[in-house]
Amino acid sequence: MAEKQEEEMEFECRHYACPEKKMPGFLPGPADIALLHYLEAAIRSGDNSAADSNALDALFGQSGFPQCYERLILVLYAPGHKRILVSRAGTGDQVKFSSVVQRLLVHSRCGLMASQPFRLQLDFVLEPSLPVDYYSVGMEHTGERHFEIGLDGLMARGADNKFHIFLPGDGYVRSVMSMSQLRAYMSRVYGEEYLRQAEFKRFRSESFLSAKDAWLRLYRGYPVVGAISKDKIQNALELAITHIQTTQEANGKFLYYYDAAADSRRDHEHPGRDPIKNPFYNILRHGGGGLTCLYYEKNAGRGQTFENVRRAIDYLITQTRVQDYAGREGAYIYSEKKAKLGGSGIALYLLAEYQLVTGDGRYREWADKIAWHLLNQITASGEFIYYNIYLDKPVTEEENQKFFSFYYPGEAVCGLAKYLHLVDEESRGFIFEKLHKALEFLLVVRPATRASEYSVVPSDAWLMMGIMELWDFADMRDSKYADFVFTDAQKMIDNLYKVTDAPYPDYAGAFYYKYGDYPYADGARCEGLLGAYELAIKMGEQEKARKIWRALRLAAWAVMHLVNTEDAIYFAKNPAIALGGIRFKYTRHWFRIDTIQHVASFFAKMLPYWDSAESADEP
């Protein structure tokens, strides 16, 4: 029996262990570094005769780069400049490395770019490119018609006989995730009529990027992550916090949306909305930005972001309206002509967490008022009122069904659960009663009446976290609450690409709705899964916690691919803003405060458990 359990454990471990071993790697040696320094010096010199062909080819021959290739492509990047791309294919004798470098050095803009920090990308096409029907391939297809954005590239020759290249990693550089987005990009650049007459070939390449005294292997355009570690998670968190601090406005608002590929704040979902003349700001996501700083402080203990949190809270208070409930004042958050349940819920979560972390009670009066509002939004049936105001019109209980929100109740539960720590024991009973009624509706009634709102991958991470928070109070412990959290956690794990079944190595740790889907590395769901882990720890369910931790560790590896590290923003027009952002998708470059919030908060809350969890999972 013990032997069988060991076999099952070993099999399970293979699902989650060492995703980095499936990825291509490159460990540069002395010869590779010597080649790097030679190339950097030649580019910086501004002299197109600075590279000695024989010396350069000799250095390349000693390097670990592929020595036989169909085509070599070099790309030079520098902030604020259009990149330079040069390439040459081998015809008969192998094309010399130095001949392609020389094409780069003689480019008219090379000297100008070399006066700034730059990055050099090397792409080696090892297999012959193959003809492809550009208009019949895509991510959604299987077999020969499948085109994997980030791994497949295109070579096109137009009717004018000009040659064009879209590198595999350009899916990442150009912020392209689907074939429709790729076609839209190509049409903008070359024109649809030109593309219709062009001949296309598809290819793959081995791609490398210069770094400080190193070469980095790129996969899907992103520097290979390598093994996940506590230090990498800490670094990603520090970058995100620094980004939040440096981009926060004086009035407390956070940088809401940014597209690092376009250096633009124009929302891709609302391209007609001018971010200056007609700015949009989601107040729920604002509260999440403040929470991220507090989660960071709970682990770091430095106090360096408390001023940022206070500015964020002060902005929230300017958006607060007071309302009378049975002779007692309540308050709700009002923004963009709406008063959302979730906006007030997260605001309460932020206010209560701030007081608990800092001991500063300056906002307690507002926390009391918002809590009273939330409690009065729970109807006799246990259902929350989702919007107190919608487009400047009060919402009645009878109208409530028209404004249903799947997520807002979980956010309200989180806020009230954290607020309970500020309330004396004698005053908690009423809140417990209201929360039990709300949870009965959310866990028993809603799944039946709103079945169509549920997806194959559970998405109510806020509710999972809220129940975990409530477990601190004996009166809020109920087995069906815990069962909900662990059942949803298992469903998430079931729909998580494993190391053993991921269609591509970097899919491992990301969620999917249907097997084969593009990887959905999701910080919000990771927070919910971490909530399940924390609940297991609180309940003393060590074996359950250990199993969840393995999935969390793999999920952390996946979301690490979304982090804009120093090396990951080699393409960026404005690195100062791009750095520390956390994107929503692998090859899309827009991010919002909430895409940063969910991943950074996940990392911040995961870090305190790292050492003990890793020790507990050792064979």
C-alpha positions in Angstrom: 0.0 0.0 0.0 2.8 2.4 0.9 4.6 1.6 -2.3 1.5 2.4 -4.3 1.1 5.7 -2.6 4.7 6.6 -3.4 4.1 5.8 -7.0 1.0 8.0 -7.1 3.0 10.8 -5.4 5.8 10.5 -7.9 3.3 10.5 -10.8 1.6 13.6 -9.4 5.0 15.3 -8.9 5.8 14.9 -12.6 2.7 16.9 -13.5 4.0 19.9 -11.7 7.8 19.6 -11.4 10.4 21.5 -13.3 8.6 23.1 -16.2 11.8 24.9 -17.1 13.3 21.6 -18.2 10.9 21.5 -21.1 12.0 24.9 -22.3 15.0 25.6 -24.6 18.0 26.8 -22.7 21.3 28.5 -23.3 24.1 28.9 -20.9 26.6 31.3 -22.4 30.3 30.5 -22.0 33.4 32.6 -22.2 33.4 32.5 -26.0 29.8 33.7 -26.2 30.6 36.6 -23.9 33.7 37.5 -25.9 31.5 37.6 -29.1 29.0 39.8 -27.3 31.6 42.3 -26.2 33.1 42.4 -29.7 29.7 43.0 -31.3 28.8 45.7 -28.8 32.1 47.5 -29.4 31.6 47.4 -33.1 28.1 48.8 -32.9 29.1 51.5 -30.5 32.0 52.6 -32.6 29.8 54.1 -35.3 32.4 52.9 -37.8 31.0 50.4 -40.3 34.5 49.0 -40.8 35.0 48.4 -37.1 34.4 44.7 -37.3 37.1 42.5 -38.7 35.4 39.8 -40.7 37.9 37.1 -40.0 38.1 37.9 -36.2 34.3 38.1 -36.0 33.7 34.8 -37.8 36.4 33.1 -35.7 34.7 34.3 -32.5 31.3 33.2 -33.8 32.8 29.8 -34.7 33.9 29.3 -31.1 30.5 30.3 -29.7 27.7 28.0 -28.7 25.3 29.5 -31.2 24.0 27.3 -34.1 26.7 27.1 -36.8 24.5 25.8 -39.6 21.4 27.7 -40.5 19.2 28.6 -43.5 19.0 32.2 -42.6 20.4 34.6 -40.0 18.4 37.6 -38.8 19.8 40.4 -36.6 17.6 43.0 -34.9 18.8 46.1 -33.1 16.6 47.8 -30.5 17.0 51.1 -28.8 14.3 53.0 -26.8 12.5 55.6 -28.9 13.8 54.3 -32.2 12.4 52.2 -34.9 14.3 48.9 -34.8 16.7 47.8 -37.5 16.3 44.3 -38.9 18.8 42.8 -41.3 19.0 39.2 -42.6 20.7 37.0 -45.1 20.0 33.5 -46.3 22.6 30.9 -47.2 23.0 30.1 -50.9 25.5 27.4 -51.6 28.2 28.0 -49.1 27.0 28.9 -45.6 26.4 32.6 -45.2 29.0 34.1 -43.0 28.0 35.6 -39.7 30.2 38.6 -40.3 28.4 39.5 -43.6 25.1 39.9 -41.7 26.7 42.0 -39.0 28.2 44.2 -41.7 24.8 44.8 -43.1 23.7 46.0 -39.7 26.7 48.3 -39.2 26.3 50.1 -42.5 22.7 50.9 -41.8 22.2 54.6 -41.7 20.5 54.6 -38.3 22.9 52.2 -36.6 25.2 54.9 -35.2 22.3 57.0 -33.8 20.8 54.0 -32.0 24.2 52.9 -30.7 24.5 56.2 -28.8 21.9 54.9 -26.4 21.4 51.6 -24.5 20.6 49.0 -27.1 19.8 45.3 -27.4 20.8 42.9 -30.1 18.6 40.0 -31.1 20.0 37.0 -33.1 17.5 34.7 -34.8 18.8 31.5 -36.5 16.4 29.8 -38.9 17.6 26.2 -38.9 15.0 24.5 -41.2 13.8 25.6 -44.7 10.8 27.9 -44.6 7.7 26.3 -46.1 4.9 27.8 -48.3 1.8 28.7 -46.3 -1.7 29.9 -47.1 -1.6 33.1 -45.1 -5.4 33.4 -45.0 -6.2 29.8 -43.9 -4.0 29.3 -40.9 -4.7 30.3 -37.3 -4.4 29.6 -33.6 -7.8 27.9 -33.6 -6.9 25.3 -36.2 -5.1 22.0 -35.6 -2.6 20.1 -37.6 -0.8 21.8 -40.5 -3.2 24.8 -40.4 -2.3 25.6 -36.8 -0.2 28.8 -36.6 1.3 29.3 -33.1 1.6 33.0 -32.5 5.0 33.7 -30.9 6.6 30.5 -32.3 5.8 30.7 -36.0 7.0 33.5 -38.2 6.3 34.6 -41.7 8.4 35.5 -44.7 6.5 37.4 -47.5 7.6 38.4 -51.0 5.4 41.0 -52.6 4.5 41.6 -56.2 7.3 44.2 -56.2 9.8 41.4 -55.2 10.5 43.1 -51.9 11.1 40.7 -49.0 9.5 41.1 -45.5 9.9 39.2 -42.3 7.6 38.8 -39.3 9.7 37.0 -36.8 8.2 34.4 -34.5 9.0 36.6 -31.5 7.3 39.6 -33.2 4.0 38.2 -31.8 5.4 39.4 -28.5 7.2 42.5 -29.8 4.2 43.7 -31.8 1.6 42.8 -29.2 -0.2 40.1 -31.3 -2.0 37.2 -29.8 -4.3 35.9 -32.5 -4.2 35.4 -36.3 -6.8 38.1 -36.7 -4.6 40.6 -34.8 -1.6 39.5 -36.9 -3.5 40.1 -40.1 -4.7 43.5 -38.9 -1.1 44.5 -38.1 0.2 43.3 -41.4 -2.6 45.1 -43.3 -1.8 48.3 -41.5 1.8 48.1 -42.4 1.7 46.8 -46.0 -1.9 47.2 -47.1 -4.4 44.5 -47.8 -4.1 44.5 -51.6 -0.3 44.1 -51.3 -0.7 41.1 -49.0 -3.3 39.5 -51.3 -0.7 39.4 -54.0 2.2 38.3 -51.8 3.7 34.8 -51.4 4.1 33.6 -47.9 6.3 31.1 -46.1 6.3 30.1 -42.5 9.3 29.4 -40.4 10.6 28.9 -36.8 13.9 30.2 -35.3 16.1 29.9 -32.3 16.3 33.4 -30.8 18.8 35.0 -28.5 18.9 38.5 -26.9 21.9 40.4 -25.7 22.0 41.4 -22.0 24.6 42.7 -19.6 27.5 40.3 -20.0 25.1 37.6 -21.1 23.0 36.2 -23.9 19.4 35.3 -23.1 17.4 32.6 -24.9 14.0 33.9 -26.1 10.9 31.7 -26.3 7.8 33.2 -27.8 9.7 36.5 -27.7 10.1 36.5 -23.9 13.4 35.7 -22.1 13.2 32.1 -20.8 12.1 32.2 -17.2 14.1 29.3 -15.9 13.3 27.6 -12.6 10.9 29.5 -10.4 12.4 30.7 -7.1 11.6 32.9 -4.1 14.1 35.5 -5.4 12.5 35.7 -8.8 9.0 36.2 -7.2 10.4 38.8 -4.8 12.1 40.7 -7.7 8.9 40.7 -9.8 6.9 42.0 -6.8 9.5 44.8 -6.2 9.3 45.8 -9.8 5.5 46.0 -9.7 5.5 48.0 -6.5 8.0 50.4 -7.9 5.9 50.8 -11.0 2.8 51.5 -8.9 4.6 54.1 -6.8 6.3 55.9 -9.7 3.2 56.1 -11.9 0.6 57.0 -9.2 -0.8 60.5 -9.7 -0.7 63.2 -7.0 -4.4 62.9 -6.5 -4.0 59.2 -5.6 -5.2 57.7 -8.9 -3.1 54.9 -10.4 -2.0 54.5 -14.0 -5.1 52.8 -15.2 -4.0 51.5 -18.6 -0.8 51.4 -20.6 0.2 49.7 -23.9 4.0 49.3 -23.8 4.2 48.3 -27.5 2.5 51.6 -28.6 3.6 53.7 -25.7 0.0 54.7 -25.3 -2.7 54.9 -22.7 -5.5 54.4 -25.3 -7.6 51.4 -24.3 -7.6 48.7 -27.0 -11.2 47.9 -26.1 -12.3 51.5 -26.5 -9.9 52.9 -29.2 -12.1 55.8 -29.9 -11.9 57.1 -26.3 -9.3 59.8 -25.8 -7.5 59.0 -22.5 -6.9 62.7 -22.0 -10.2 64.3 -22.9 -12.4 61.4 -21.9 -10.5 59.3 -19.3 -12.1 56.2 -17.8 -11.3 54.9 -14.4 -12.6 51.8 -12.7 -12.9 52.4 -9.0 -12.8 48.7 -8.1 -9.4 48.4 -9.7 -8.2 51.5 -7.9 -8.9 49.8 -4.6 -7.0 46.8 -5.7 -3.9 48.9 -6.4 -3.9 50.1 -2.8 -4.4 46.5 -1.5 -1.4 45.4 -3.5 0.8 47.8 -1.6 -0.6 46.5 1.7 0.0 42.9 0.8 3.6 43.9 0.0 4.0 45.7 3.3 2.7 42.7 5.3 5.6 40.7 4.0 8.3 43.4 3.5 7.5 45.4 6.6 9.2 48.5 5.2 6.4 51.0 5.3 7.6 52.6 2.0 4.2 52.4 0.3 2.0 53.7 3.1 2.0 57.2 1.7 0.8 55.7 -1.6 -1.9 53.8 0.1 -3.1 56.9 2.0 -3.3 58.9 -1.3 -5.3 56.0 -2.8 -7.7 56.0 0.1 -8.0 59.8 0.1 -9.0 59.6 -3.5 -11.6 56.9 -2.6 -13.1 59.1 0.0 -13.6 61.9 -2.5 -15.7 59.4 -4.4 -17.8 58.5 -1.3 -21.4 59.5 -0.8 -23.3 59.2 2.5 -26.8 57.7 2.8 -29.1 57.1 5.7 -30.1 53.6 6.7 -32.7 53.3 9.5 -31.3 56.4 11.2 -27.6 55.4 10.8 -25.3 56.8 8.2 -23.8 54.5 5.6 -21.5 55.3 2.8 -20.8 54.0 -0.7 -18.3 54.6 -3.4 -19.6 56.5 -6.4 -17.7 56.7 -9.7 -18.4 56.9 -13.4 -22.1 57.6 -12.6 -22.4 54.2 -10.8 -22.2 52.9 -7.2 -21.1 49.3 -7.5 -21.3 46.8 -4.7 -17.8 45.6 -5.6 -16.4 49.1 -5.4 -17.6 49.6 -1.9 -16.6 46.1 -1.0 -13.0 46.5 -2.1 -12.9 50.0 -0.5 -13.8 48.4 2.8 -11.3 45.7 2.4 -8.6 48.4 1.8 -9.6 50.6 4.7 -9.7 47.7 7.2 -6.5 46.1 6.0 -4.8 49.5 6.2 -5.8 49.9 9.9 -4.8 46.4 10.7 -1.4 46.6 9.1 -0.5 50.2 10.2 -2.5 50.6 13.4 -3.6 53.9 12.0 -7.3 54.4 12.7 -7.8 57.7 10.8 -10.2 56.1 8.3 -12.2 54.0 10.8 -15.3 56.2 10.6 -15.4 55.7 6.8 -14.9 51.9 7.3 -17.9 51.8 9.7 -20.1 53.7 7.2 -19.1 51.6 4.2 -19.6 48.4 6.2 -23.1 49.6 7.2 -24.0 50.3 3.6 -22.8 46.8 2.6 -24.8 45.1 5.3 -27.9 47.0 4.1 -27.3 45.7 0.6 -28.1 42.2 1.7 -31.7 41.5 1.0 -34.1 39.2 2.9 -33.2 36.4 0.4 -29.5 36.8 1.0 -28.9 38.3 -2.4 -26.8 41.5 -2.5 -28.0 44.6 -4.4 -25.4 44.8 -7.1 -25.7 48.5 -7.9 -26.9 51.1 -5.5 -26.9 53.6 -8.4 -26.6 52.9 -12.1 -26.1 55.7 -14.6 -27.1 58.2 -11.9 -30.4 56.4 -11.2 -31.1 54.5 -7.9 -31.6 50.8 -8.3 -34.5 49.2 -6.4 -34.6 45.6 -5.2 -37.2 44.8 -7.8 -34.8 46.0 -10.5 -31.8 44.2 -9.1 -31.9 41.2 -11.4 -31.3 43.4 -14.4 -27.9 44.5 -13.0 -26.5 41.1 -11.9 -22.8 40.8 -11.2 -21.1 37.5 -10.6 -18.1 39.1 -8.8 -19.3 41.9 -6.7 -20.8 39.8 -3.8 -17.4 38.1 -3.3 -15.7 41.5 -3.1 -18.3 42.6 -0.5 -17.8 39.4 1.5 -14.0 40.1 1.5 -14.5 43.6 2.7 -16.8 42.6 5.6 -14.6 39.7 6.5 -11.6 41.9 7.0 -13.7 44.6 8.7 -14.8 42.0 11.4 -11.3 42.2 12.9 -12.0 45.9 13.8 -15.3 45.2 15.5 -15.7 44.1 19.1 -17.1 40.7 19.8 -20.5 42.0 21.0 -21.1 43.8 17.7 -20.1 40.9 15.4 -23.3 38.8 15.8 -25.4 41.0 13.5 -22.7 40.8 10.8 -22.3 37.1 11.2 -26.0 36.6 10.7 -26.1 38.7 7.5 -23.0 37.0 6.1 -24.5 33.5 6.7 -27.6 34.6 4.8 -25.5 36.0 2.0 -23.3 32.8 1.8 -26.4 30.6 1.7 -27.6 32.5 -1.3 -24.2 32.5 -3.0 -23.4 28.8 -2.4 -26.8 27.2 -2.6 -29.3 29.4 -4.5 -27.1 31.2 -7.1 -25.7 28.1 -8.7 -29.2 27.0 -9.6 -30.7 30.4 -10.6 -27.6 31.7 -12.4 -26.1 28.5 -13.7 -25.3 30.1 -17.1 -22.9 32.5 -15.3 -20.6 29.7 -14.2 -17.7 28.6 -16.4 -15.7 25.4 -16.5 -12.9 27.1 -14.7 -14.2 28.7 -11.5 -13.7 32.5 -11.5 -15.0 33.7 -8.2 -11.7 34.1 -6.5 -12.9 36.9 -4.3 -15.5 34.6 -2.7 -12.9 31.9 -2.1 -10.7 34.5 -0.4 -13.6 35.9 1.6 -14.5 32.5 3.0 -10.8 32.0 3.9 -10.8 35.3 5.7 -14.0 34.5 7.6 -12.4 31.3 8.9 -10.7 33.4 11.5 -14.0 33.5 13.3 -15.4 30.3 14.8 -19.0 31.5 14.2 -18.3 31.6 10.4 -16.9 28.2 10.1 -19.1 25.8 8.1 -18.1 22.7 6.3 -20.1 23.6 3.2 -18.2 26.9 3.0 -14.9 25.1 3.0 -16.2 22.5 0.6 -17.0 25.2 -1.9 -13.5 26.6 -1.7 -11.8 23.3 -2.1 -14.1 22.1 -4.8 -13.5 25.3 -6.9 -9.8 24.9 -6.2 -9.8 21.4 -7.6 -11.7 22.5 -10.7 -9.1 25.1 -11.3 -6.3 22.5 -10.9 -8.1 20.2 -13.3 -8.1 22.9 -15.9 -4.5 23.9 -15.4 -2.0 22.8 -18.0 0.5 20.4 -16.4 4.1 19.9 -17.4 3.2 16.5 -18.8 0.3 17.6 -21.0 1.0 21.2 -22.0 0.8 21.6 -25.8 3.8 23.9 -25.6 6.3 24.2 -22.7 5.2 27.7 -21.6 1.6 26.7 -21.4 2.3 24.8 -18.2 0.7 26.4 -15.2 -1.8 28.4 -17.2 -5.5 27.7 -17.2 -7.7 26.6 -20.1 -11.4 26.3 -20.8 -10.9 23.7 -23.5 -7.7 21.7 -23.9 -5.6 23.3 -26.6 -6.7 26.8 -25.7 -4.1 29.6 -25.7 -2.7 29.7 -22.2 -4.6 31.8 -19.7 -2.1 32.7 -17.0 -4.4 34.4 -14.6 -3.3 36.2 -11.4 -6.9 36.6 -10.1 -7.6 32.8 -10.2 -4.2 32.3 -8.7 -5.3 34.5 -5.7 -8.4 32.3 -5.3 -6.2 29.1 -5.4 -3.9 30.6 -2.9 -7.0 31.4 -0.7 -7.7 27.6 -0.8 -4.2 26.9 0.3 -4.4 29.3 3.2 -7.7 27.8 4.2 -6.2 24.4 4.2 -3.4 25.7 6.4 -5.9 27.2 8.8 -7.8 24.0 9.0 -4.7 21.9 9.6 -5.3 20.0 6.3 -1.6 19.6 5.5 -1.9 17.0 2.7 -4.5 19.1 1.0 -2.3 22.1 1.3 0.7 20.2 -0.1 -1.3 19.2 -3.2 -2.6 22.8 -3.8 0.9 24.2 -3.3 2.3 22.2 -6.3 -0.3 23.7 -8.5 0.3 27.2 -7.1 4.0 26.8 -7.7 3.4 25.9 -11.3 0.9 28.7 -11.7 3.5 31.1 -10.3 5.9 30.0 -13.0 3.3 30.7 -15.7 2.3 34.2 -14.5 6.0 35.0 -14.3 5.8 35.2 -18.1 3.6 38.3 -17.8 6.1 40.3 -15.8 7.9 43.2 -17.5 11.4 42.6 -16.1 14.4 44.7 -17.3 15.2 42.1 -19.9 11.6 41.5 -21.1 11.1 45.1 -22.2 13.9 45.2 -24.8 11.4 46.3 -27.4 9.8 49.1 -25.4 9.6 52.6 -26.7 9.4 54.0 -23.1 11.1 51.5 -20.7 10.6 53.8 -17.7 6.8 53.2 -17.8 6.9 49.6 -19.2 9.2 48.3 -16.4 7.3 46.5 -13.6 4.0 46.3 -15.5 2.3 42.9 -15.5 0.5 42.1 -18.7 -2.7 40.2 -19.2 -1.5 37.8 -21.9 1.8 36.3 -23.0 2.1 38.2 -26.2 -0.1 41.2 -25.6 1.5 44.4 -24.2 -1.3 46.2 -22.6 -1.7 46.2 -18.8 -4.0 47.8 -16.3 -3.6 48.4 -12.6 -5.7 45.3 -11.9 -3.5 43.0 -14.1 -0.6 44.2 -12.0 -2.7 43.9 -8.8 -3.7 40.3 -9.1 -0.3 38.9 -10.0 1.7 41.1 -7.6 -0.8 40.4 -4.8 -0.6 36.7 -5.5 3.2 36.9 -5.2 3.1 39.0 -2.1 0.7 36.6 -0.3 2.6 33.6 -1.5 6.0 34.6 -0.3 5.5 34.2 3.4 4.6 30.5 2.8 7.4 29.7 0.4 10.0 28.3 2.7 7.7 26.1 4.8 5.7 24.9 1.8 8.8 24.0 -0.2 10.2 22.1 2.8 6.9 20.2 3.3 6.8 19.2 -0.4 10.3 17.8 -0.5 10.3 14.0 -1.2 
